[in-house]
């Protein structure tokens, strides 16, 4: 196993990891940069060449969208690109619904575009959403440009737009049709609409590149250097990297990769392997040895695992599944979640009850809500499903999952658990859940260069048969094969990586908490750390109910400070990568509340998510290096507070 040492990138707006064409994070190295990003500050906005894929439309996708708008658009229409007709239908319905609620009369058109490199007729038949080296079925959602802010909510909340790798694949096919491309691409559809510049800050970039020529830099590099020049690689360099790290399997091997992923997530692989077979990953071969699942539930099989392009697509799909098989009712969001989970429950279906603290007292409140609903409407189902994170992001709170399970059984609602942060090496959440969902983009991948999500059904659940039957008929595989190939290869050593990260994180958290108001017993002098949020200290008894033997507490923690000055100084001085996302093999920090709740700081603070909260995802660096980093950052916070007094 190669341990990654991540050297902090100071290049604002560039990829994290550096030199990675499909990176899922972006460098925002200072507190001021993060605030400027949220405020739409020109200095920051114009530096952005990438970003988290659900918030920032990748430059390759932007370029493909411009081509589609020029070919199919009318009167300045803009578009979003979807991988299937069904996804495009959902996008259209969402735009029309949200526009109607805003009192806006508009239209949305759908166009199906078959991209064939040999100039075959576009009517050529193909499987819906299927991708092959020969042709691609692309589904284009066209709408008036002035409602882009509404349309982009669908892209962000659901993660159901096309991936950047699929966009590159489409552009390559189009290049084979039209080798002579314009010297200068037209202006970005986002940047051309100045009235929405601030609203669309997550999507705005200075320019659209002429060609998607960035390399796919492998995550196995031992040192990730700071980006000091444009992150472009020659075709030869890209080819070398692909071949050096064995990522040049054909797209047809994607089905083997997906089978291997489902088996790995189901925990049924008896002997996982680092090798590839003649056609694809050997863990996905038909004759590979499988056995009982390690997920804590009898009879879990690979066909109980469903893959999605992103973690949010898995969550959105879990909610849609609940709406399809259970009587219509409000859902419950239990605990303060990652922001888009709450948005999904609010914007689709009948709405939700939000119990944002996620403490034991909220379970009592929930039961009172249910009883009140039953008194008012005794013949209806009071709750559709309860969604919760175990532990939560960013406060690392673990709900009393046994009480929630008992409540779900008593009142007959679904329990959906997001186990991304805990991960299934450290915890067993599936025995308590009807459905578990996870963002594979995080620690399961670790490399921050591909997206993915999973949904797992509990075969022992009361509603398993109904859920499975519905998915057997209605599940649609929109996970692009090349993304699956990267995910499969990245995840082969995820269990070993988690144990290293668990140990690193506990050492860092123990150090910081010993210097905090909450945990200090011996340190003399000024204390600037208020609290360290980490499952070892935060609702630890609840976490212990699901914790596996000889496992840790995960790689994520959050820290709050006695003043905003201390938060800013600590963050700016911390010599690691800075940007959104988590679960990376390298340490990654962000001022979480600034990025996720900038326009609702007071509301977030009401649930304990303070403005100055810093969230840190610990990586695989050498322990001594990590400890020095946090000592440096803490000293800077001490000095800043002393200087301010």
BELJO-V298639 format. One record per backbone hydrogen bond with DSSP energy under -0.5 kcal/mol. NH is the residue of the N-H (numbers start at 1). CO is the residue of the C=O. E is the energy in kcal/mol with one decimal. If there is no record, write none. Layout:
# BELJO-V298639
nh: [NH/NH]
co: [CO/CO]
e: [E/E]
This chain:
# BELJO-V298639
nh: [3/5/6/7/7/12/13/14/16/20/21/23/24/25/27/28/28/34/35/36/37/38/39/40/40/41/44/45/46/47/48/48/49/49/50/55/56/57/58/62/63/64/65/66/67/68/69/70/71/72/73/73/77/78/80/82/83/88/89/90/91/92/93/94/95/96/97/98/99/100/101/102/103/104/105/106/109/111/113/113/114/115/115/116/117/117/119/124/130/132/136/137/138/138/139/140/140/141/142/142/143/144/147/148/150/151/152/153/154/154/155/156/157/158/159/159/162/167/168/169/170/171/172/173/174/175/176/177/178/181/192/193/194/196/197/200/201/203/204/206/213/217/221/224/225/228/232/233/238/239/240/241/242/243/244/245/246/247/253/254/255/257/258/259/260/261/262/263/264/265/266/267/268/269/270/271/277/282/284/285/288/291/294/295/300/304/305/306/308/314/315/316/317/318/319/320/321/322/323/324/325/326/331/332/333/334/334/335/335/336/337/341/342/343/344/345/346/347/348/351/353/354/355/355/356/358/362/363/363/364/365/366/367/368/369/370/371/372/373/374/375/376/377/380/384/386/387/387/388/389/390/392/394/396/399/399/401/404/405/406/407/408/409/410/411/412/413/414/416/416/417/417/418/418/419/419/422/423/426/426/427/428/429/432/433/433/434/435/436/437/438/440/440/441/442/445/445/446/453/454/455/456/457/458/459/461/464/467/468/469/470/471/472/473/473/474/475/478/480/484/485/486/487/488/489/490/491/492/493/494/497/498/499/500/501/502/503/504/505/506/507/508/509/510/511/512/513/514/515/515/516/517/518/519/520/523/528/529/530/530/531/533/533/534/537/538/539/543/544/545/545/546/546/547/548/551/557/558/559/560/562/567/568/569/570/571/572/573/574/574/576/577/579/585/588/589/590/592/593/594/595/596/597/598/600/601/604/605/606/607/608/609/610/613/614/615/616/617/618/618/620/626/627/628/629/630/631/632/633/634/635/636/637/638/639/640/641/642/643/644/645]
co: [1/222/4/5/224/10/27/11/25/17/215/20/448/16/14/26/578/30/31/32/33/34/35/36/37/36/41/41/42/44/44/45/13/47/13/52/52/55/56/58/59/60/61/62/63/64/65/66/67/68/68/69/74/143/141/139/160/84/85/86/87/88/89/90/91/92/93/94/95/96/97/98/100/99/103/104/142/140/111/138/112/113/136/114/115/134/116/121/127/135/115/130/113/136/82/111/138/80/109/140/78/107/144/145/147/147/148/150/150/151/151/152/153/154/154/155/81/163/164/165/166/167/168/169/170/171/172/173/174/179/188/190/192/193/194/196/198/200/200/48/211/19/218/5/223/226/230/213/234/235/236/237/238/239/240/241/243/242/250/251/252/253/254/255/256/257/258/259/260/261/262/263/263/263/289/289/280/275/281/282/285/268/267/266/297/301/302/455/453/310/311/312/313/314/315/316/317/318/319/320/321/322/351/385/353/332/387/333/355/356/335/338/338/339/340/341/342/343/344/348/331/352/333/353/354/355/359/359/360/360/361/362/363/364/365/366/367/368/369/370/371/372/373/377/330/414/332/385/416/334/418/397/392/392/389/397/399/400/401/402/403/404/405/406/407/408/408/384/386/414/415/435/388/416/417/437/390/419/422/423/423/546/427/429/429/430/415/415/456/417/454/438/452/452/439/440/442/442/308/438/306/436/304/434/457/458/461/463/464/465/466/467/468/469/470/470/471/476/478/480/481/482/483/484/485/486/487/489/490/491/493/494/495/496/497/498/499/500/501/502/503/504/505/506/507/508/509/510/511/512/513/529/530/513/516/514/526/515/528/560/560/531/558/532/534/534/537/539/540/541/542/542/543/543/426/548/616/533/614/531/528/563/564/565/566/567/568/569/570/571/574/587/589/446/617/577/615/590/613/591/591/592/593/594/597/598/600/601/602/604/605/604/608/610/559/590/557/588/555/616/585/622/623/624/625/626/627/628/629/630/631/632/633/634/635/636/637/638/639/640/641]
e: [-0.5/-1.8/-0.6/-0.7/-1.5/-1.2/-3.0/-2.0/-1.9/-0.6/-3.0/-1.5/-2.0/-0.9/-3.0/-0.5/-2.1/-1.7/-2.2/-2.8/-2.3/-1.9/-2.2/-0.7/-0.6/-2.8/-0.7/-3.1/-2.5/-1.1/-0.7/-1.0/-2.4/-0.6/-0.7/-2.0/-2.9/-0.5/-0.7/-2.5/-2.4/-2.2/-2.6/-2.2/-1.8/-2.2/-2.8/-2.4/-1.8/-2.9/-0.6/-1.7/-0.7/-2.8/-1.8/-3.2/-0.7/-2.0/-2.5/-2.3/-2.2/-2.7/-2.6/-2.3/-2.5/-2.4/-2.3/-3.0/-2.5/-2.1/-2.1/-1.4/-1.5/-3.1/-0.5/-0.6/-2.8/-2.4/-0.5/-3.4/-0.5/-0.7/-2.6/-0.8/-0.5/-1.4/-1.5/-2.0/-2.3/-1.9/-1.5/-1.1/-3.0/-0.7/-2.3/-3.3/-0.5/-2.8/-3.3/-0.7/-2.3/-0.6/-1.9/-1.6/-0.9/-2.1/-2.9/-1.0/-0.7/-1.0/-1.2/-2.3/-3.0/-2.1/-0.5/-1.3/-1.9/-2.1/-2.4/-2.2/-2.4/-2.7/-2.3/-2.0/-2.5/-2.4/-1.6/-0.9/-2.6/-1.0/-1.6/-1.7/-0.8/-1.9/-1.8/-2.4/-1.4/-2.3/-1.4/-0.6/-2.2/-0.7/-0.8/-1.7/-0.8/-0.6/-2.2/-0.7/-2.6/-2.6/-2.4/-2.5/-2.6/-2.6/-3.3/-2.0/-1.2/-2.8/-2.0/-2.2/-0.8/-2.0/-2.6/-2.0/-2.4/-2.4/-2.6/-2.2/-2.4/-2.7/-2.3/-1.1/-1.9/-0.7/-1.6/-0.6/-3.7/-1.3/-1.9/-1.7/-1.3/-2.8/-0.8/-0.5/-1.0/-2.1/-1.5/-2.7/-2.7/-1.4/-1.9/-3.1/-2.6/-2.1/-2.1/-2.4/-2.6/-2.2/-2.4/-1.6/-1.8/-1.9/-2.2/-2.4/-2.9/-0.7/-2.7/-0.7/-3.6/-0.7/-0.8/-1.5/-0.9/-1.6/-2.3/-1.8/-1.8/-2.5/-1.6/-0.7/-2.6/-0.5/-2.6/-0.7/-0.7/-0.6/-1.1/-0.8/-0.9/-1.2/-1.9/-2.6/-2.2/-1.9/-2.3/-2.5/-2.5/-2.3/-2.4/-2.4/-2.1/-2.0/-2.7/-1.8/-2.8/-3.0/-3.2/-0.5/-2.1/-0.6/-2.6/-1.7/-0.5/-1.9/-0.5/-0.5/-1.7/-2.0/-2.1/-2.1/-2.2/-2.5/-2.2/-2.2/-2.6/-1.0/-1.4/-1.8/-3.1/-0.6/-0.5/-2.4/-2.9/-0.5/-0.8/-1.8/-1.0/-3.1/-0.5/-1.1/-2.1/-2.5/-0.6/-1.6/-0.8/-0.9/-2.6/-1.7/-2.3/-2.2/-2.0/-0.9/-1.2/-1.3/-1.2/-1.0/-1.1/-3.2/-2.2/-2.3/-2.1/-3.0/-2.1/-2.1/-0.8/-2.2/-1.5/-2.5/-3.2/-2.5/-2.0/-2.3/-2.6/-1.1/-0.6/-2.8/-2.4/-1.1/-0.8/-2.0/-2.3/-1.9/-2.3/-2.8/-2.0/-2.7/-2.0/-1.0/-0.6/-1.7/-2.2/-2.3/-1.5/-1.5/-2.6/-3.1/-1.9/-2.2/-2.7/-2.3/-1.8/-2.1/-2.9/-2.5/-1.8/-2.5/-2.9/-1.7/-0.6/-1.0/-1.8/-2.4/-1.3/-0.5/-2.2/-0.5/-0.5/-0.8/-0.5/-2.3/-1.0/-0.5/-3.5/-0.7/-2.2/-2.7/-0.6/-1.9/-2.4/-0.9/-0.6/-0.5/-1.5/-1.0/-3.0/-1.3/-2.1/-2.0/-2.5/-2.4/-2.6/-1.8/-2.6/-2.2/-2.6/-2.5/-2.6/-1.9/-1.3/-0.5/-1.9/-1.1/-2.2/-2.9/-2.5/-1.9/-2.2/-1.6/-0.6/-0.7/-1.8/-3.1/-2.3/-0.5/-1.9/-0.6/-2.4/-2.4/-1.3/-1.8/-1.9/-2.1/-1.3/-1.6/-2.5/-2.7/-3.2/-3.0/-3.0/-0.6/-3.2/-2.2/-2.5/-1.9/-2.2/-2.1/-1.9/-2.6/-2.3/-2.2/-2.3/-2.0/-2.0/-2.4/-2.5/-2.3/-2.3/-2.5/-2.5/-1.4/-1.1]
